[in-house]
Amino acid sequence: MYFTPTIAAAVLAFTSATLAAPHAARTEAPTLSLTAQLTLADTAVDRFALLPKNEDFVFDFSKPQAGPGAGGQLVAANRKTFPALVGTGSGMAVGRLNACGMNTLHVHPRATELQIVVKGQIVTEMVPENGVNNADGTPRVISNTLKEFNMTPFYQGSVHTQFNPDCSDAIFVASFNAEDFGTGQIANETFALTDDVIAATFGQTIAGADIDKVRHAIPKNIALGVDQCLQKCGIKKNH
């Protein structure tokens, strides 16, 4: 191709301008967490290479829960706290309910829970979903007292709770069919909504001024439970 002096000068000018133009600084990609690396690994063999130490496959349930409530502790092994679970489709938790301790009403949005009591006894209640009713049309509450080595299921999305009715500790182990089973505490999530929504939900029976009182009175999980148990065990409510 033949370039006239005019065309050649225009090309040179354009090239110079392009080279002189400022370029955006290249930013480094953020470092992926180990869980993310395991998730993106091409094969299971590659995942094992990302977990080179034998202790990478051990989870210690004796470590304390961060910011526990007054009624006990719950320690969960999920894909974030225990990356070796990536690819297993499984998770687990261990709950320690102190005397009169209650694992307050909650749901697991992504998993069914199988819970076994390994120490003491625990009273459980579950409401599966809308439409599961008693013969009289009221919502069915599936309630049981689990002794040591009794097990019960809590179905994905069901509202459920566990309570230790005794003055000594109770311990349960829970397995989940998801690596990221998740938990939503019903009271906390409900009272996170706007006051108008809460008032309407409760049929305008809670005055606006009282909603904030209830909101700030919701205890951390695991909480202290039923008055009768607290009195029996000599535990003050504000413990």
Buried (B, 14 or more C-beta within 10 A) or exposed (E): EEEEEEEEEEEEEEEEEEEEEEEEEEEEEEEEEBBBBBBEBEEEEEBBEBBEEEEBEEBEBEEEBEEBBBBBBBBBBBBBEBBBBBEEEBBBBBBBBBBBBBBBBBBBEBBBBBBBBEBBBBBBBBBBEEEBEEEEEEEBEBEEEBEEEBEBEBBBBBBBBBBBBBBEBBBBBBBBBBBBBBBBBBBBEBBEEEBEEBBEEEEEEBEEEEBEEBBEEBBBBBBBBBEEBBEBBEBEEEE
